[in-house]
Amino acid sequence: MAITTAPTRSAFTAPPPTGESRAGGLRISSTTHQRRPWQIGLGVALVLVCAAVAGAVFQSSAKKVSILVAAKSLPAGTVLTTSDLAVASIPASGDITAMAATGSAVVVGQQLDTPVYPGQVLVRQMLAATPQLASGEQVVGVLLKGDQMPSVALVAGDVVQVVAVPQVGQGSTIGGTIGNTLVPSATVFAVGPAPGNQTQYVASVSLEIPGAEAAQVTSYAAADQIGLSLVSEGTPSGGSR
């Protein structure tokens, strides 16, 4: 009996790997995507820039500065004192024109050029460039010898008493007895040296006094019969005497 055998099947050989394989009917890539170094660097730089901007905004909004404001309503012409000033805090900014609270000593003794209301921020433009006279006041100039004024140097803003004094060798003044008070409270408007041709005097003092008393004081000043005594000290523009 003849015996017939089936042909021998060749063994299955898997195809060489091509970077892709099938799994469940899907084509799966074996390759992975890699970021380029410049992309990573750009991302890190953007994060750092955003963090820096956010930090700067936070710091500028959190930082405060102290400034001067009016403590009460003040009319134009007011000579500022410490009781006229208060301190307020505002966010820091490069556009601030207000006067810093640390400069209050410079502001005291200066005169307002405009009226202000309570809490109003004070700026340099509100101060008079030159002293202004109060309503009804006049300025009288007086030349004084050393014995006609206090030994302490007078400055603008000081308050003095104006007294009638006799000339050397005279027992009375032109208008009354020795020691007569002409003005109980006058404000020193300005102080300067005596003219070069008036060597017997040591100072030229301008006094702000009520207009009703200006004529009498001028007459005594012309007769060299004026003496000053210091009532209270003012504060010069520099903040110290």
VEXPAVO-770163 format. One record per residue (C-alpha): residue number from 1; x, y, z; chain. Coordinates in Angstrom, 3 decimals. Layout:
% residues N
+------+----------+----------+----------+-------+
: resi :        x :        y :        z : chain :
+------+----------+----------+----------+-------+
:  NUM :        X :        Y :        Z :     A :
...
+------+----------+----------+----------+-------+
***
This chain:
% residues 241
+------+----------+----------+----------+-------+
: resi :        x :        y :        z : chain :
+------+----------+----------+----------+-------+
:    1 :    0.000 :    0.000 :    0.000 :     A :
:    2 :    1.326 :    3.354 :   -0.923 :     A :
:    3 :    1.606 :    5.905 :    1.882 :     A :
:    4 :    1.254 :    9.619 :    1.071 :     A :
:    5 :    2.597 :   12.263 :    3.475 :     A :
:    6 :    1.526 :   15.930 :    3.683 :     A :
:    7 :    4.024 :   18.497 :    2.526 :     A :
:    8 :    6.111 :   19.992 :    5.259 :     A :
:    9 :    5.125 :   23.624 :    6.157 :     A :
:   10 :    7.881 :   26.068 :    6.666 :     A :
:   11 :    8.162 :   27.585 :   10.175 :     A :
:   12 :    6.697 :   31.111 :   10.689 :     A :
:   13 :    9.389 :   33.695 :   10.828 :     A :
:   14 :    8.483 :   37.073 :   12.390 :     A :
:   15 :    9.247 :   40.088 :   10.273 :     A :
:   16 :   12.145 :   42.212 :   11.384 :     A :
:   17 :   11.258 :   45.022 :   13.766 :     A :
:   18 :   10.408 :   48.233 :   11.956 :     A :
:   19 :    9.731 :   50.544 :   14.927 :     A :
:   20 :    6.041 :   49.749 :   14.800 :     A :
:   21 :    4.046 :   46.635 :   15.834 :     A :
:   22 :    0.469 :   45.609 :   15.876 :     A :
:   23 :   -1.442 :   45.079 :   19.086 :     A :
:   24 :   -5.098 :   44.387 :   19.030 :     A :
:   25 :   -5.282 :   45.580 :   15.470 :     A :
:   26 :   -3.692 :   48.978 :   16.251 :     A :
:   27 :   -0.400 :   50.264 :   15.010 :     A :
:   28 :    1.773 :   51.362 :   17.969 :     A :
:   29 :    4.841 :   53.507 :   17.513 :     A :
:   30 :    7.858 :   52.560 :   19.544 :     A :
:   31 :    9.525 :   55.922 :   19.064 :     A :
:   32 :    9.297 :   58.732 :   21.752 :     A :
:   33 :    9.121 :   62.538 :   21.156 :     A :
:   34 :   12.006 :   64.484 :   22.698 :     A :
:   35 :   11.864 :   68.258 :   23.397 :     A :
:   36 :   14.599 :   70.347 :   21.973 :     A :
:   37 :   16.873 :   72.116 :   24.569 :     A :
:   38 :   15.947 :   75.626 :   23.360 :     A :
:   39 :   12.265 :   74.949 :   24.033 :     A :
:   40 :   12.996 :   73.921 :   27.606 :     A :
:   41 :   15.150 :   77.005 :   28.153 :     A :
:   42 :   12.459 :   79.295 :   26.756 :     A :
:   43 :    9.845 :   77.842 :   29.076 :     A :
:   44 :   12.057 :   78.297 :   32.145 :     A :
:   45 :   12.816 :   81.893 :   31.136 :     A :
:   46 :    9.117 :   82.726 :   30.759 :     A :
:   47 :    8.362 :   81.319 :   34.216 :     A :
:   48 :   11.143 :   83.393 :   35.773 :     A :
:   49 :   10.008 :   86.592 :   34.030 :     A :
:   50 :    6.415 :   86.136 :   35.165 :     A :
:   51 :    7.558 :   85.510 :   38.749 :     A :
:   52 :    9.715 :   88.659 :   38.723 :     A :
:   53 :    6.876 :   90.837 :   37.383 :     A :
:   54 :    4.435 :   89.466 :   39.941 :     A :
:   55 :    6.920 :   90.099 :   42.763 :     A :
:   56 :    7.535 :   93.683 :   41.655 :     A :
:   57 :    3.804 :   94.423 :   41.465 :     A :
:   58 :    3.247 :   92.953 :   44.917 :     A :
:   59 :    6.098 :   94.910 :   46.491 :     A :
:   60 :    5.029 :   98.224 :   44.939 :     A :
:   61 :    1.466 :   97.744 :   46.135 :     A :
:   62 :    2.549 :   96.726 :   49.631 :     A :
:   63 :    5.141 :   99.492 :   50.214 :     A :
:   64 :    3.840 :  102.694 :   51.846 :     A :
:   65 :    5.334 :  106.143 :   52.328 :     A :
:   66 :    4.467 :  108.716 :   55.003 :     A :
:   67 :    3.473 :  112.189 :   53.813 :     A :
:   68 :    2.285 :  115.462 :   55.338 :     A :
:   69 :   -1.386 :  116.447 :   55.322 :     A :
:   70 :   -3.302 :  119.318 :   56.871 :     A :
:   71 :   -4.572 :  118.537 :   60.365 :     A :
:   72 :   -7.399 :  121.099 :   60.081 :     A :
:   73 :   -8.805 :  123.826 :   57.866 :     A :
:   74 :   -6.214 :  126.557 :   57.368 :     A :
:   75 :   -6.663 :  129.879 :   55.538 :     A :
:   76 :   -4.125 :  131.299 :   53.101 :     A :
:   77 :   -1.402 :  133.225 :   54.910 :     A :
:   78 :   -1.241 :  130.811 :   57.861 :     A :
:   79 :    2.259 :  130.397 :   59.301 :     A :
:   80 :    2.423 :  126.638 :   59.815 :     A :
:   81 :    3.064 :  125.088 :   63.244 :     A :
:   82 :    3.398 :  121.446 :   64.283 :     A :
:   83 :   -0.274 :  121.392 :   65.352 :     A :
:   84 :   -1.299 :  122.272 :   61.777 :     A :
:   85 :    0.341 :  119.134 :   60.363 :     A :
:   86 :   -0.615 :  115.457 :   60.385 :     A :
:   87 :    0.877 :  112.317 :   58.816 :     A :
:   88 :   -0.808 :  109.944 :   56.360 :     A :
:   89 :    0.392 :  106.838 :   54.474 :     A :
:   90 :   -0.073 :  106.267 :   50.746 :     A :
:   91 :    1.223 :  103.597 :   48.318 :     A :
:   92 :    4.738 :  104.282 :   47.060 :     A :
:   93 :    4.936 :  105.723 :   43.560 :     A :
:   94 :    7.462 :  107.534 :   41.425 :     A :
:   95 :    4.838 :  110.220 :   40.741 :     A :
:   96 :    4.435 :  111.368 :   44.357 :     A :
:   97 :    4.650 :  115.166 :   44.700 :     A :
:   98 :    3.560 :  115.314 :   48.338 :     A :
:   99 :    6.009 :  116.428 :   51.023 :     A :
:  100 :    7.530 :  113.596 :   53.058 :     A :
:  101 :    6.708 :  113.437 :   56.756 :     A :
:  102 :   10.433 :  113.463 :   57.531 :     A :
:  103 :   10.581 :  117.050 :   56.222 :     A :
:  104 :    8.061 :  118.496 :   58.674 :     A :
:  105 :   10.741 :  120.569 :   60.442 :     A :
:  106 :   11.360 :  122.443 :   57.192 :     A :
:  107 :    7.648 :  123.140 :   56.659 :     A :
:  108 :    7.023 :  124.537 :   60.159 :     A :
:  109 :    7.368 :  128.323 :   60.101 :     A :
:  110 :    6.530 :  128.624 :   56.407 :     A :
:  111 :    3.403 :  130.317 :   55.130 :     A :
:  112 :    0.520 :  128.872 :   53.143 :     A :
:  113 :   -0.143 :  130.454 :   49.782 :     A :
:  114 :   -3.567 :  128.798 :   49.458 :     A :
:  115 :   -6.275 :  127.636 :   51.887 :     A :
:  116 :   -6.374 :  123.912 :   52.727 :     A :
:  117 :   -8.969 :  121.558 :   54.221 :     A :
:  118 :   -8.489 :  118.800 :   56.853 :     A :
:  119 :   -6.632 :  115.789 :   55.452 :     A :
:  120 :   -5.527 :  117.572 :   52.267 :     A :
:  121 :   -2.145 :  116.403 :   51.006 :     A :
:  122 :    0.448 :  119.188 :   51.265 :     A :
:  123 :    2.680 :  119.911 :   48.282 :     A :
:  124 :    5.509 :  122.398 :   47.887 :     A :
:  125 :    3.447 :  124.624 :   45.586 :     A :
:  126 :    1.061 :  125.407 :   48.476 :     A :
:  127 :    3.807 :  127.271 :   50.351 :     A :
:  128 :    4.434 :  130.938 :   49.691 :     A :
:  129 :    7.730 :  131.658 :   47.942 :     A :
:  130 :    8.012 :  134.771 :   50.109 :     A :
:  131 :    6.264 :  135.529 :   53.410 :     A :
:  132 :    2.821 :  137.081 :   53.092 :     A :
:  133 :    1.280 :  139.631 :   55.393 :     A :
:  134 :   -1.825 :  138.821 :   57.352 :     A :
:  135 :   -4.817 :  141.027 :   56.741 :     A :
:  136 :   -4.404 :  144.436 :   58.424 :     A :
:  137 :   -0.690 :  143.936 :   59.120 :     A :
:  138 :    2.198 :  146.149 :   58.012 :     A :
:  139 :    5.988 :  145.764 :   58.033 :     A :
:  140 :    8.205 :  148.313 :   59.772 :     A :
:  141 :   11.996 :  148.281 :   59.492 :     A :
:  142 :   14.163 :  148.946 :   62.532 :     A :
:  143 :   17.931 :  149.430 :   62.854 :     A :
:  144 :   19.151 :  148.093 :   66.193 :     A :
:  145 :   22.306 :  148.320 :   68.296 :     A :
:  146 :   23.489 :  145.403 :   70.373 :     A :
:  147 :   21.824 :  146.679 :   73.549 :     A :
:  148 :   18.454 :  147.163 :   71.792 :     A :
:  149 :   17.849 :  143.488 :   71.018 :     A :
:  150 :   18.183 :  140.058 :   72.666 :     A :
:  151 :   21.599 :  138.433 :   72.779 :     A :
:  152 :   20.157 :  135.352 :   71.049 :     A :
:  153 :   20.056 :  135.752 :   67.273 :     A :
:  154 :   16.603 :  136.657 :   65.982 :     A :
:  155 :   15.106 :  134.743 :   63.064 :     A :
:  156 :   12.007 :  135.202 :   60.925 :     A :
:  157 :    8.988 :  133.893 :   62.829 :     A :
:  158 :   10.174 :  134.940 :   66.296 :     A :
:  159 :    7.656 :  136.866 :   68.347 :     A :
:  160 :    9.015 :  139.969 :   70.102 :     A :
:  161 :    7.766 :  142.782 :   72.286 :     A :
:  162 :    8.462 :  146.287 :   70.979 :     A :
:  163 :    9.408 :  148.688 :   73.767 :     A :
:  164 :   10.162 :  152.427 :   73.736 :     A :
:  165 :   13.679 :  153.155 :   75.009 :     A :
:  166 :   15.510 :  156.484 :   75.385 :     A :
:  167 :   18.566 :  157.513 :   73.447 :     A :
:  168 :   21.868 :  157.662 :   75.284 :     A :
:  169 :   21.846 :  160.663 :   77.640 :     A :
:  170 :   18.075 :  161.126 :   77.512 :     A :
:  171 :   15.729 :  160.353 :   80.372 :     A :
:  172 :   12.539 :  159.933 :   78.369 :     A :
:  173 :   11.285 :  158.946 :   74.959 :     A :
:  174 :    9.604 :  161.110 :   72.370 :     A :
:  175 :    6.152 :  159.821 :   73.110 :     A :
:  176 :    6.066 :  158.686 :   76.708 :     A :
:  177 :    7.958 :  157.259 :   79.603 :     A :
:  178 :   10.895 :  154.853 :   79.459 :     A :
:  179 :    9.866 :  151.239 :   79.004 :     A :
:  180 :    6.487 :  151.982 :   77.437 :     A :
:  181 :    5.271 :  148.951 :   75.448 :     A :
:  182 :    4.490 :  149.953 :   71.878 :     A :
:  183 :    3.540 :  146.508 :   70.538 :     A :
:  184 :    3.088 :  143.604 :   72.955 :     A :
:  185 :    3.423 :  140.961 :   70.243 :     A :
:  186 :    5.133 :  141.564 :   66.893 :     A :
:  187 :    6.402 :  138.912 :   64.470 :     A :
:  188 :    9.904 :  139.121 :   63.034 :     A :
:  189 :    9.380 :  139.245 :   59.267 :     A :
:  190 :   13.033 :  139.306 :   58.225 :     A :
:  191 :   16.485 :  139.847 :   59.724 :     A :
:  192 :   19.604 :  141.087 :   57.982 :     A :
:  193 :   22.853 :  142.957 :   58.595 :     A :
:  194 :   22.853 :  146.709 :   59.067 :     A :
:  195 :   23.864 :  148.842 :   56.064 :     A :
:  196 :   27.616 :  149.226 :   55.643 :     A :
:  197 :   27.469 :  152.983 :   56.309 :     A :
:  198 :   25.606 :  152.473 :   59.617 :     A :
:  199 :   28.391 :  150.920 :   61.635 :     A :
:  200 :   26.820 :  151.778 :   65.000 :     A :
:  201 :   24.063 :  149.200 :   64.332 :     A :
:  202 :   24.381 :  145.421 :   64.320 :     A :
:  203 :   21.148 :  144.341 :   62.630 :     A :
:  204 :   18.285 :  145.440 :   60.433 :     A :
:  205 :   15.026 :  143.878 :   61.597 :     A :
:  206 :   11.673 :  144.000 :   59.797 :     A :
:  207 :    8.672 :  143.641 :   62.106 :     A :
:  208 :    5.149 :  142.608 :   61.164 :     A :
:  209 :    2.798 :  144.651 :   63.342 :     A :
:  210 :   -0.857 :  145.761 :   63.309 :     A :
:  211 :   -1.433 :  148.574 :   60.838 :     A :
:  212 :   -2.904 :  150.822 :   63.553 :     A :
:  213 :    0.443 :  150.843 :   65.405 :     A :
:  214 :    2.725 :  151.137 :   62.370 :     A :
:  215 :    2.956 :  154.950 :   62.376 :     A :
:  216 :    3.928 :  155.152 :   66.050 :     A :
:  217 :    6.555 :  152.418 :   65.775 :     A :
:  218 :    8.017 :  154.059 :   62.676 :     A :
:  219 :    8.397 :  157.361 :   64.575 :     A :
:  220 :   10.206 :  155.676 :   67.472 :     A :
:  221 :   12.415 :  153.733 :   65.038 :     A :
:  222 :   13.403 :  156.958 :   63.247 :     A :
:  223 :   14.373 :  158.461 :   66.609 :     A :
:  224 :   16.417 :  155.361 :   67.482 :     A :
:  225 :   14.179 :  154.668 :   70.475 :     A :
:  226 :   13.135 :  151.054 :   69.835 :     A :
:  227 :   14.075 :  148.018 :   71.906 :     A :
:  228 :   13.042 :  144.400 :   71.375 :     A :
:  229 :   12.560 :  141.587 :   73.874 :     A :
:  230 :   12.011 :  137.991 :   72.791 :     A :
:  231 :    8.580 :  136.582 :   73.650 :     A :
:  232 :    8.748 :  133.215 :   71.874 :     A :
:  233 :   10.995 :  131.555 :   69.336 :     A :
:  234 :    9.892 :  130.710 :   65.835 :     A :
:  235 :   11.417 :  128.069 :   63.555 :     A :
:  236 :   13.509 :  129.164 :   60.582 :     A :
:  237 :   13.091 :  127.547 :   57.177 :     A :
:  238 :   16.154 :  125.348 :   57.750 :     A :
:  239 :   14.524 :  123.699 :   60.753 :     A :
:  240 :   17.087 :  124.805 :   63.388 :     A :
:  241 :   18.360 :  128.016 :   64.882 :     A :
+------+----------+----------+----------+-------+
***
